[in-house]
Structures are given as structure tokens and as C-alpha cells.
Amino acid sequence: MNKPFYKLKRFYIPCGVLIALIIFTSLTYHFLQRPLELIFWDRYYHEKEYQNAKDIYKLFKS
């Protein structure tokens, strides 16, 4: 009598690896999110700096 597929080791090992990979990825993202934002902060604030420069230019031009 054959065991159902979900009771076989070849089912649980890949599922365990997949779950561990998902957990590892989410924890890595969680702990590295803030340092990566600090390293690449200029990517997020270019638009604000551009707007400030335009406002200052308008102020001095008038």
C-alpha cells in the first residue's frame, strides 16, 4: 500500500526549505531595510530637493 504524497519525505523537505527561505528573506529585508534606506537615501529625496531648488530660484529671480 502506497503512502499519500503529502506523507513522503520528498514532499516535506522541499516545503521546509521553501518556508525557511521565505522566513530568512523576510527577516533579512526587515533588518536591512533601514540601513539600505540610509545608504541610498538620495534616491528617495531627489524630487524634494529639486522642488526646493526651484522655489529658491523663483525667490531670487523675482
CHARMM-style PDB file with segment names, atoms N, HN, CA, C and O in Angstrom:
ATOM      1  N   MET     1       0.846  -1.181   0.000  1.00  0.00      PROA
ATOM      2  CA  MET     1       0.000   0.000   0.000  1.00  0.00      PROA
ATOM      3  C   MET     1       0.896   1.250   0.000  1.00  0.00      PROA
ATOM      4  O   MET     1       1.760   1.402   0.863  1.00  0.00      PROA
ATOM      5  N   ASN     2       0.683   2.118  -0.953  1.00  0.00      PROA
ATOM      6  HN  ASN     2      -0.019   1.995  -1.654  1.00  0.00      PROA
ATOM      7  CA  ASN     2       1.496   3.323  -1.089  1.00  0.00      PROA
ATOM      8  C   ASN     2       0.998   4.423  -0.154  1.00  0.00      PROA
ATOM      9  O   ASN     2      -0.198   4.575   0.091  1.00  0.00      PROA
ATOM     10  N   LYS     3       1.975   5.185   0.359  1.00  0.00      PROA
ATOM     11  HN  LYS     3       2.947   5.061   0.160  1.00  0.00      PROA
ATOM     12  CA  LYS     3       1.626   6.331   1.208  1.00  0.00      PROA
ATOM     13  C   LYS     3       1.162   7.477   0.324  1.00  0.00      PROA
ATOM     14  O   LYS     3       1.602   7.597  -0.819  1.00  0.00      PROA
ATOM     15  N   PRO     4       0.278   8.320   0.842  1.00  0.00      PROA
ATOM     16  CA  PRO     4      -0.082   9.522   0.079  1.00  0.00      PROA
ATOM     17  C   PRO     4       1.137  10.428  -0.086  1.00  0.00      PROA
ATOM     18  O   PRO     4       2.083  10.370   0.700  1.00  0.00      PROA
ATOM     19  N   PHE     5       1.095  11.249  -1.101  1.00  0.00      PROA
ATOM     20  HN  PHE     5       0.327  11.297  -1.739  1.00  0.00      PROA
ATOM     21  CA  PHE     5       2.248  12.077  -1.450  1.00  0.00      PROA
ATOM     22  C   PHE     5       2.648  13.013  -0.316  1.00  0.00      PROA
ATOM     23  O   PHE     5       3.838  13.227  -0.087  1.00  0.00      PROA
ATOM     24  N   TYR     6       1.673  13.572   0.396  1.00  0.00      PROA
ATOM     25  HN  TYR     6       0.706  13.398   0.210  1.00  0.00      PROA
ATOM     26  CA  TYR     6       1.995  14.535   1.442  1.00  0.00      PROA
ATOM     27  C   TYR     6       2.662  13.894   2.653  1.00  0.00      PROA
ATOM     28  O   TYR     6       3.172  14.610   3.515  1.00  0.00      PROA
ATOM     29  N   LYS     7       2.674  12.557   2.740  1.00  0.00      PROA
ATOM     30  HN  LYS     7       2.260  11.976   2.040  1.00  0.00      PROA
ATOM     31  CA  LYS     7       3.347  11.879   3.849  1.00  0.00      PROA
ATOM     32  C   LYS     7       4.775  11.475   3.495  1.00  0.00      PROA
ATOM     33  O   LYS     7       5.483  10.940   4.348  1.00  0.00      PROA
ATOM     34  N   LEU     8       5.208  11.711   2.285  1.00  0.00      PROA
ATOM     35  HN  LEU     8       4.632  12.146   1.592  1.00  0.00      PROA
ATOM     36  CA  LEU     8       6.544  11.318   1.862  1.00  0.00      PROA
ATOM     37  C   LEU     8       7.570  12.387   2.238  1.00  0.00      PROA
ATOM     38  O   LEU     8       7.248  13.573   2.315  1.00  0.00      PROA
ATOM     39  N   LYS     9       8.818  11.945   2.471  1.00  0.00      PROA
ATOM     40  HN  LYS     9       9.079  10.982   2.408  1.00  0.00      PROA
ATOM     41  CA  LYS     9       9.889  12.886   2.818  1.00  0.00      PROA
ATOM     42  C   LYS     9      10.187  13.828   1.667  1.00  0.00      PROA
ATOM     43  O   LYS     9      10.546  14.983   1.896  1.00  0.00      PROA
ATOM     44  N   ARG    10      10.049  13.366   0.449  1.00  0.00      PROA
ATOM     45  HN  ARG    10       9.757  12.428   0.263  1.00  0.00      PROA
ATOM     46  CA  ARG    10      10.374  14.227  -0.687  1.00  0.00      PROA
ATOM     47  C   ARG    10       9.380  15.382  -0.824  1.00  0.00      PROA
ATOM     48  O   ARG    10       9.612  16.308  -1.601  1.00  0.00      PROA
ATOM     49  N   PHE    11       8.285  15.334  -0.081  1.00  0.00      PROA
ATOM     50  HN  PHE    11       8.097  14.582   0.550  1.00  0.00      PROA
ATOM     51  CA  PHE    11       7.345  16.448  -0.038  1.00  0.00      PROA
ATOM     52  C   PHE    11       7.721  17.423   1.074  1.00  0.00      PROA
ATOM     53  O   PHE    11       7.703  18.636   0.864  1.00  0.00      PROA
ATOM     54  N   TYR    12       8.059  16.909   2.246  1.00  0.00      PROA
ATOM     55  HN  TYR    12       8.073  15.924   2.417  1.00  0.00      PROA
ATOM     56  CA  TYR    12       8.307  17.769   3.396  1.00  0.00      PROA
ATOM     57  C   TYR    12       9.638  18.499   3.327  1.00  0.00      PROA
ATOM     58  O   TYR    12       9.730  19.638   3.785  1.00  0.00      PROA
ATOM     59  N   ILE    13      10.666  17.882   2.772  1.00  0.00      PROA
ATOM     60  HN  ILE    13      10.591  16.957   2.400  1.00  0.00      PROA
ATOM     61  CA  ILE    13      11.973  18.540   2.710  1.00  0.00      PROA
ATOM     62  C   ILE    13      11.916  19.796   1.831  1.00  0.00      PROA
ATOM     63  O   ILE    13      12.362  20.848   2.289  1.00  0.00      PROA
ATOM     64  N   PRO    14      11.397  19.751   0.603  1.00  0.00      PROA
ATOM     65  CA  PRO    14      11.309  20.999  -0.179  1.00  0.00      PROA
ATOM     66  C   PRO    14      10.385  22.036   0.457  1.00  0.00      PROA
ATOM     67  O   PRO    14      10.655  23.235   0.377  1.00  0.00      PROA
ATOM     68  N   CYS    15       9.305  21.591   1.084  1.00  0.00      PROA
ATOM     69  HN  CYS    15       9.085  20.618   1.150  1.00  0.00      PROA
ATOM     70  CA  CYS    15       8.406  22.548   1.742  1.00  0.00      PROA
ATOM     71  C   CYS    15       9.112  23.223   2.910  1.00  0.00      PROA
ATOM     72  O   CYS    15       8.968  24.429   3.112  1.00  0.00      PROA
ATOM     73  N   GLY    16       9.868  22.459   3.671  1.00  0.00      PROA
ATOM     74  HN  GLY    16       9.985  21.480   3.507  1.00  0.00      PROA
ATOM     75  CA  GLY    16      10.620  23.033   4.788  1.00  0.00      PROA
ATOM     76  C   GLY    16      11.668  24.012   4.310  1.00  0.00      PROA
ATOM     77  O   GLY    16      11.852  25.073   4.907  1.00  0.00      PROA
ATOM     78  N   VAL    17      12.361  23.661   3.229  1.00  0.00      PROA
ATOM     79  HN  VAL    17      12.211  22.799   2.745  1.00  0.00      PROA
ATOM     80  CA  VAL    17      13.370  24.559   2.669  1.00  0.00      PROA
ATOM     81  C   VAL    17      12.709  25.830   2.152  1.00  0.00      PROA
ATOM     82  O   VAL    17      13.237  26.925   2.349  1.00  0.00      PROA
ATOM     83  N   LEU    18      11.575  25.699   1.503  1.00  0.00      PROA
ATOM     84  HN  LEU    18      11.146  24.810   1.343  1.00  0.00      PROA
ATOM     85  CA  LEU    18      10.863  26.867   0.981  1.00  0.00      PROA
ATOM     86  C   LEU    18      10.402  27.783   2.113  1.00  0.00      PROA
ATOM     87  O   LEU    18      10.545  29.002   2.025  1.00  0.00      PROA
ATOM     88  N   ILE    19       9.854  27.203   3.163  1.00  0.00      PROA
ATOM     89  HN  ILE    19       9.738  26.212   3.235  1.00  0.00      PROA
ATOM     90  CA  ILE    19       9.405  28.003   4.306  1.00  0.00      PROA
ATOM     91  C   ILE    19      10.591  28.687   4.977  1.00  0.00      PROA
ATOM     92  O   ILE    19      10.508  29.860   5.339  1.00  0.00      PROA
ATOM     93  N   ALA    20      11.702  27.955   5.145  1.00  0.00      PROA
ATOM     94  HN  ALA    20      11.769  27.001   4.851  1.00  0.00      PROA
ATOM     95  CA  ALA    20      12.899  28.554   5.743  1.00  0.00      PROA
ATOM     96  C   ALA    20      13.431  29.686   4.869  1.00  0.00      PROA
ATOM     97  O   ALA    20      13.883  30.705   5.392  1.00  0.00      PROA
ATOM     98  N   LEU    21      13.384  29.525   3.560  1.00  0.00      PROA
ATOM     99  HN  LEU    21      13.016  28.697   3.135  1.00  0.00      PROA
ATOM    100  CA  LEU    21      13.851  30.566   2.644  1.00  0.00      PROA
ATOM    101  C   LEU    21      12.973  31.812   2.733  1.00  0.00      PROA
ATOM    102  O   LEU    21      13.481  32.933   2.722  1.00  0.00      PROA
ATOM    103  N   ILE    22      11.673  31.621   2.821  1.00  0.00      PROA
ATOM    104  HN  ILE    22      11.260  30.710   2.831  1.00  0.00      PROA
ATOM    105  CA  ILE    22      10.754  32.759   2.953  1.00  0.00      PROA
ATOM    106  C   ILE    22      11.004  33.502   4.262  1.00  0.00      PROA
ATOM    107  O   ILE    22      11.049  34.732   4.283  1.00  0.00      PROA
ATOM    108  N   ILE    23      11.166  32.756   5.355  1.00  0.00      PROA
ATOM    109  HN  ILE    23      11.130  31.757   5.338  1.00  0.00      PROA
ATOM    110  CA  ILE    23      11.423  33.383   6.654  1.00  0.00      PROA
ATOM    111  C   ILE    23      12.757  34.123   6.634  1.00  0.00      PROA
ATOM    112  O   ILE    23      12.850  35.249   7.122  1.00  0.00      PROA
ATOM    113  N   PHE    24      13.787  33.495   6.073  1.00  0.00      PROA
ATOM    114  HN  PHE    24      13.711  32.580   5.677  1.00  0.00      PROA
ATOM    115  CA  PHE    24      15.107  34.127   6.000  1.00  0.00      PROA
ATOM    116  C   PHE    24      15.055  35.405   5.174  1.00  0.00      PROA
ATOM    117  O   PHE    24      15.643  36.419   5.551  1.00  0.00      PROA
ATOM    118  N   THR    25      14.353  35.356   4.049  1.00  0.00      PROA
ATOM    119  HN  THR    25      13.875  34.533   3.742  1.00  0.00      PROA
ATOM    120  CA  THR    25      14.248  36.538   3.188  1.00  0.00      PROA
ATOM    121  C   THR    25      13.510  37.670   3.894  1.00  0.00      PROA
ATOM    122  O   THR    25      13.929  38.825   3.826  1.00  0.00      PROA
ATOM    123  N   SER    26      12.419  37.340   4.567  1.00  0.00      PROA
ATOM    124  HN  SER    26      12.079  36.402   4.622  1.00  0.00      PROA
ATOM    125  CA  SER    26      11.657  38.393   5.242  1.00  0.00      PROA
ATOM    126  C   SER    26      12.443  38.992   6.406  1.00  0.00      PROA
ATOM    127  O   SER    26      12.394  40.203   6.621  1.00  0.00      PROA
ATOM    128  N   LEU    27      13.166  38.164   7.159  1.00  0.00      PROA
ATOM    129  HN  LEU    27      13.206  37.180   6.985  1.00  0.00      PROA
ATOM    130  CA  LEU    27      13.974  38.695   8.255  1.00  0.00      PROA
ATOM    131  C   LEU    27      15.130  39.539   7.738  1.00  0.00      PROA
ATOM    132  O   LEU    27      15.448  40.580   8.312  1.00  0.00      PROA
ATOM    133  N   THR    28      15.754  39.095   6.661  1.00  0.00      PROA
ATOM    134  HN  THR    28      15.496  38.249   6.194  1.00  0.00      PROA
ATOM    135  CA  THR    28      16.843  39.868   6.065  1.00  0.00      PROA
ATOM    136  C   THR    28      16.337  41.223   5.602  1.00  0.00      PROA
ATOM    137  O   THR    28      16.981  42.244   5.845  1.00  0.00      PROA
ATOM    138  N   TYR    29      15.195  41.240   4.940  1.00  0.00      PROA
ATOM    139  HN  TYR    29      14.672  40.411   4.743  1.00  0.00      PROA
ATOM    140  CA  TYR    29      14.617  42.509   4.484  1.00  0.00      PROA
ATOM    141  C   TYR    29      14.282  43.405   5.671  1.00  0.00      PROA
ATOM    142  O   TYR    29      14.532  44.610   5.640  1.00  0.00      PROA
ATOM    143  N   HSD    30      13.714  42.806   6.716  1.00  0.00      PROA
ATOM    144  HN  HSD    30      13.511  41.827   6.741  1.00  0.00      PROA
ATOM    145  CA  HSD    30      13.314  43.588   7.886  1.00  0.00      PROA
ATOM    146  C   HSD    30      14.518  44.264   8.539  1.00  0.00      PROA
ATOM    147  O   HSD    30      14.450  45.441   8.893  1.00  0.00      PROA
ATOM    148  N   PHE    31      15.617  43.529   8.698  1.00  0.00      PROA
ATOM    149  HN  PHE    31      15.672  42.573   8.410  1.00  0.00      PROA
ATOM    150  CA  PHE    31      16.775  44.089   9.388  1.00  0.00      PROA
ATOM    151  C   PHE    31      17.634  44.979   8.497  1.00  0.00      PROA
ATOM    152  O   PHE    31      18.373  45.822   9.005  1.00  0.00      PROA
ATOM    153  N   LEU    32      17.551  44.810   7.187  1.00  0.00      PROA
ATOM    154  HN  LEU    32      16.950  44.126   6.774  1.00  0.00      PROA
ATOM    155  CA  LEU    32      18.372  45.617   6.296  1.00  0.00      PROA
ATOM    156  C   LEU    32      17.619  46.785   5.667  1.00  0.00      PROA
ATOM    157  O   LEU    32      18.222  47.594   4.963  1.00  0.00      PROA
ATOM    158  N   GLN    33      16.328  46.886   5.904  1.00  0.00      PROA
ATOM    159  HN  GLN    33      15.837  46.229   6.476  1.00  0.00      PROA
ATOM    160  CA  GLN    33      15.543  47.934   5.252  1.00  0.00      PROA
ATOM    161  C   GLN    33      16.029  49.324   5.653  1.00  0.00      PROA
ATOM    162  O   GLN    33      16.261  50.167   4.786  1.00  0.00      PROA
ATOM    163  N   ARG    34      16.182  49.573   6.928  1.00  0.00      PROA
ATOM    164  HN  ARG    34      15.993  48.888   7.633  1.00  0.00      PROA
ATOM    165  CA  ARG    34      16.607  50.901   7.387  1.00  0.00      PROA
ATOM    166  C   ARG    34      18.042  51.227   6.965  1.00  0.00      PROA
ATOM    167  O   ARG    34      18.271  52.330   6.470  1.00  0.00      PROA
ATOM    168  N   PRO    35      19.018  50.332   7.133  1.00  0.00      PROA
ATOM    169  CA  PRO    35      20.367  50.668   6.655  1.00  0.00      PROA
ATOM    170  C   PRO    35      20.427  50.912   5.153  1.00  0.00      PROA
ATOM    171  O   PRO    35      21.167  51.785   4.698  1.00  0.00      PROA
ATOM    172  N   LEU    36      19.667  50.161   4.388  1.00  0.00      PROA
ATOM    173  HN  LEU    36      19.066  49.452   4.757  1.00  0.00      PROA
ATOM    174  CA  LEU    36      19.679  50.375   2.943  1.00  0.00      PROA
ATOM    175  C   LEU    36      19.053  51.716   2.588  1.00  0.00      PROA
ATOM    176  O   LEU    36      19.499  52.374   1.648  1.00  0.00      PROA
ATOM    177  N   GLU    37      18.032  52.128   3.322  1.00  0.00      PROA
ATOM    178  HN  GLU    37      17.670  51.593   4.085  1.00  0.00      PROA
ATOM    179  CA  GLU    37      17.454  53.453   3.085  1.00  0.00      PROA
ATOM    180  C   GLU    37      18.461  54.540   3.422  1.00  0.00      PROA
ATOM    181  O   GLU    37      18.514  55.564   2.741  1.00  0.00      PROA
ATOM    182  N   LEU    38      19.258  54.333   4.462  1.00  0.00      PROA
ATOM    183  HN  LEU    38      19.215  53.501   5.015  1.00  0.00      PROA
ATOM    184  CA  LEU    38      20.258  55.335   4.818  1.00  0.00      PROA
ATOM    185  C   LEU    38      21.371  55.401   3.785  1.00  0.00      PROA
ATOM    186  O   LEU    38      21.889  56.480   3.495  1.00  0.00      PROA
ATOM    187  N   ILE    39      21.741  54.251   3.228  1.00  0.00      PROA
ATOM    188  HN  ILE    39      21.320  53.375   3.463  1.00  0.00      PROA
ATOM    189  CA  ILE    39      22.800  54.230   2.218  1.00  0.00      PROA
ATOM    190  C   ILE    39      22.317  54.892   0.935  1.00  0.00      PROA
ATOM    191  O   ILE    39      23.033  55.695   0.336  1.00  0.00      PROA
ATOM    192  N   PHE    40      21.110  54.556   0.520  1.00  0.00      PROA
ATOM    193  HN  PHE    40      20.529  53.904   1.007  1.00  0.00      PROA
ATOM    194  CA  PHE    40      20.576  55.050  -0.749  1.00  0.00      PROA
ATOM    195  C   PHE    40      19.534  56.136  -0.529  1.00  0.00      PROA
ATOM    196  O   PHE    40      18.547  56.206  -1.262  1.00  0.00      PROA
ATOM    197  N   TRP    41      19.748  56.994   0.488  1.00  0.00      PROA
ATOM    198  HN  TRP    41      20.549  56.937   1.083  1.00  0.00      PROA
ATOM    199  CA  TRP    41      18.736  57.986   0.839  1.00  0.00      PROA
ATOM    200  C   TRP    41      18.476  58.963  -0.287  1.00  0.00      PROA
ATOM    201  O   TRP    41      17.361  59.469  -0.416  1.00  0.00      PROA
ATOM    202  N   ASP    42      19.478  59.239  -1.104  1.00  0.00      PROA
ATOM    203  HN  ASP    42      20.383  58.828  -0.999  1.00  0.00      PROA
ATOM    204  CA  ASP    42      19.296  60.243  -2.151  1.00  0.00      PROA
ATOM    205  C   ASP    42      18.281  59.805  -3.196  1.00  0.00      PROA
ATOM    206  O   ASP    42      17.696  60.647  -3.877  1.00  0.00      PROA
ATOM    207  N   ARG    43      18.067  58.521  -3.330  1.00  0.00      PROA
ATOM    208  HN  ARG    43      18.543  57.837  -2.776  1.00  0.00      PROA
ATOM    209  CA  ARG    43      17.079  58.031  -4.286  1.00  0.00      PROA
ATOM    210  C   ARG    43      15.679  58.505  -3.906  1.00  0.00      PROA
ATOM    211  O   ARG    43      14.846  58.749  -4.779  1.00  0.00      PROA
ATOM    212  N   TYR    44      15.419  58.637  -2.607  1.00  0.00      PROA
ATOM    213  HN  TYR    44      16.096  58.439  -1.898  1.00  0.00      PROA
ATOM    214  CA  TYR    44      14.079  58.972  -2.147  1.00  0.00      PROA
ATOM    215  C   TYR    44      13.830  60.473  -2.089  1.00  0.00      PROA
ATOM    216  O   TYR    44      12.674  60.896  -2.110  1.00  0.00      PROA
ATOM    217  N   TYR    45      14.875  61.292  -2.018  1.00  0.00      PROA
ATOM    218  HN  TYR    45      15.814  60.949  -2.001  1.00  0.00      PROA
ATOM    219  CA  TYR    45      14.681  62.708  -1.766  1.00  0.00      PROA
ATOM    220  C   TYR    45      15.056  63.605  -2.934  1.00  0.00      PROA
ATOM    221  O   TYR    45      15.092  64.825  -2.773  1.00  0.00      PROA
ATOM    222  N   HSD    46      15.331  63.056  -4.082  1.00  0.00      PROA
ATOM    223  HN  HSD    46      15.302  62.065  -4.213  1.00  0.00      PROA
ATOM    224  CA  HSD    46      15.689  63.887  -5.226  1.00  0.00      PROA
ATOM    225  C   HSD    46      14.557  64.841  -5.603  1.00  0.00      PROA
ATOM    226  O   HSD    46      14.795  66.014  -5.890  1.00  0.00      PROA
ATOM    227  N   GLU    47      13.346  64.339  -5.601  1.00  0.00      PROA
ATOM    228  HN  GLU    47      13.153  63.386  -5.368  1.00  0.00      PROA
ATOM    229  CA  GLU    47      12.213  65.167  -6.012  1.00  0.00      PROA
ATOM    230  C   GLU    47      12.037  66.346  -5.056  1.00  0.00      PROA
ATOM    231  O   GLU    47      11.779  67.465  -5.500  1.00  0.00      PROA
ATOM    232  N   LYS    48      12.173  66.112  -3.766  1.00  0.00      PROA
ATOM    233  HN  LYS    48      12.383  65.204  -3.405  1.00  0.00      PROA
ATOM    234  CA  LYS    48      12.015  67.185  -2.788  1.00  0.00      PROA
ATOM    235  C   LYS    48      13.124  68.229  -2.949  1.00  0.00      PROA
ATOM    236  O   LYS    48      12.859  69.429  -2.893  1.00  0.00      PROA
ATOM    237  N   GLU    49      14.361  67.775  -3.149  1.00  0.00      PROA
ATOM    238  HN  GLU    49      14.577  66.799  -3.194  1.00  0.00      PROA
ATOM    239  CA  GLU    49      15.466  68.716  -3.340  1.00  0.00      PROA
ATOM    240  C   GLU    49      15.274  69.521  -4.623  1.00  0.00      PROA
ATOM    241  O   GLU    49      15.570  70.716  -4.662  1.00  0.00      PROA
ATOM    242  N   TYR    50      14.788  68.875  -5.654  1.00  0.00      PROA
ATOM    243  HN  TYR    50      14.548  67.905  -5.623  1.00  0.00      PROA
ATOM    244  CA  TYR    50      14.544  69.577  -6.918  1.00  0.00      PROA
ATOM    245  C   TYR    50      13.485  70.657  -6.730  1.00  0.00      PROA
ATOM    246  O   TYR    50      13.633  71.769  -7.237  1.00  0.00      PROA
ATOM    247  N   GLN    51      12.422  70.336  -6.005  1.00  0.00      PROA
ATOM    248  HN  GLN    51      12.301  69.433  -5.592  1.00  0.00      PROA
ATOM    249  CA  GLN    51      11.362  71.308  -5.757  1.00  0.00      PROA
ATOM    250  C   GLN    51      11.889  72.474  -4.919  1.00  0.00      PROA
ATOM    251  O   GLN    51      11.556  73.630  -5.182  1.00  0.00      PROA
ATOM    252  N   ASN    52      12.706  72.174  -3.917  1.00  0.00      PROA
ATOM    253  HN  ASN    52      12.977  71.235  -3.704  1.00  0.00      PROA
ATOM    254  CA  ASN    52      13.288  73.244  -3.099  1.00  0.00      PROA
ATOM    255  C   ASN    52      14.181  74.152  -3.936  1.00  0.00      PROA
ATOM    256  O   ASN    52      14.146  75.372  -3.774  1.00  0.00      PROA
ATOM    257  N   ALA    53      14.970  73.579  -4.817  1.00  0.00      PROA
ATOM    258  HN  ALA    53      14.999  72.588  -4.949  1.00  0.00      PROA
ATOM    259  CA  ALA    53      15.845  74.379  -5.678  1.00  0.00      PROA
ATOM    260  C   ALA    53      15.020  75.274  -6.593  1.00  0.00      PROA
ATOM    261  O   ALA    53      15.382  76.428  -6.818  1.00  0.00      PROA
ATOM    262  N   LYS    54      13.912  74.754  -7.123  1.00  0.00      PROA
ATOM    263  HN  LYS    54      13.618  73.816  -6.940  1.00  0.00      PROA
ATOM    264  CA  LYS    54      13.039  75.572  -7.968  1.00  0.00      PROA
ATOM    265  C   LYS    54      12.441  76.729  -7.178  1.00  0.00      PROA
ATOM    266  O   LYS    54      12.366  77.852  -7.676  1.00  0.00      PROA
ATOM    267  N   ASP    55      12.014  76.457  -5.948  1.00  0.00      PROA
ATOM    268  HN  ASP    55      12.074  75.545  -5.544  1.00  0.00      PROA
ATOM    269  CA  ASP    55      11.433  77.513  -5.116  1.00  0.00      PROA
ATOM    270  C   ASP    55      12.458  78.596  -4.801  1.00  0.00      PROA
ATOM    271  O   ASP    55      12.142  79.785  -4.849  1.00  0.00      PROA
ATOM    272  N   ILE    56      13.671  78.193  -4.484  1.00  0.00      PROA
ATOM    273  HN  ILE    56      13.927  77.228  -4.446  1.00  0.00      PROA
ATOM    274  CA  ILE    56      14.722  79.172  -4.185  1.00  0.00      PROA
ATOM    275  C   ILE    56      15.053  79.992  -5.428  1.00  0.00      PROA
ATOM    276  O   ILE    56      15.268  81.201  -5.341  1.00  0.00      PROA
ATOM    277  N   TYR    57      15.092  79.333  -6.582  1.00  0.00      PROA
ATOM    278  HN  TYR    57      14.917  78.351  -6.653  1.00  0.00      PROA
ATOM    279  CA  TYR    57      15.373  80.042  -7.832  1.00  0.00      PROA
ATOM    280  C   TYR    57      14.290  81.082  -8.112  1.00  0.00      PROA
ATOM    281  O   TYR    57      14.595  82.206  -8.510  1.00  0.00      PROA
ATOM    282  N   LYS    58      13.016  80.705  -7.903  1.00  0.00      PROA
ATOM    283  HN  LYS    58      12.769  79.792  -7.580  1.00  0.00      PROA
ATOM    284  CA  LYS    58      11.915  81.652  -8.108  1.00  0.00      PROA
ATOM    285  C   LYS    58      12.013  82.817  -7.128  1.00  0.00      PROA
ATOM    286  O   LYS    58      11.738  83.964  -7.482  1.00  0.00      PROA
ATOM    287  N   LEU    59      12.410  82.511  -5.888  1.00  0.00      PROA
ATOM    288  HN  LEU    59      12.634  81.579  -5.601  1.00  0.00      PROA
ATOM    289  CA  LEU    59      12.514  83.543  -4.864  1.00  0.00      PROA
ATOM    290  C   LEU    59      13.574  84.579  -5.231  1.00  0.00      PROA
ATOM    291  O   LEU    59      13.346  85.782  -5.102  1.00  0.00      PROA
ATOM    292  N   PHE    60      14.728  84.109  -5.687  1.00  0.00      PROA
ATOM    293  HN  PHE    60      14.914  83.132  -5.792  1.00  0.00      PROA
ATOM    294  CA  PHE    60      15.803  85.044  -6.024  1.00  0.00      PROA
ATOM    295  C   PHE    60      15.591  85.719  -7.371  1.00  0.00      PROA
ATOM    296  O   PHE    60      16.109  86.810  -7.606  1.00  0.00      PROA
ATOM    297  N   LYS    61      14.845  85.089  -8.243  1.00  0.00      PROA
ATOM    298  HN  LYS    61      14.424  84.202  -8.052  1.00  0.00      PROA
ATOM    299  CA  LYS    61      14.613  85.670  -9.567  1.00  0.00      PROA
ATOM    300  C   LYS    61      13.653  86.853  -9.485  1.00  0.00      PROA
ATOM    301  O   LYS    61      13.806  87.824 -10.225  1.00  0.00      PROA
ATOM    302  N   SER    62      12.676  86.784  -8.601  1.00  0.00      PROA
ATOM    303  HN  SER    62      12.552  85.995  -7.999  1.00  0.00      PROA
ATOM    304  CA  SER    62      11.661  87.847  -8.531  1.00  0.00      PROA
ATOM    305  C   SER    62      12.100  89.066  -7.762  1.00  0.00      PROA
ATOM    306  OT1 SER    62      11.337  90.023  -7.634  1.00  0.00      PROA
TER     307      SER     62
END
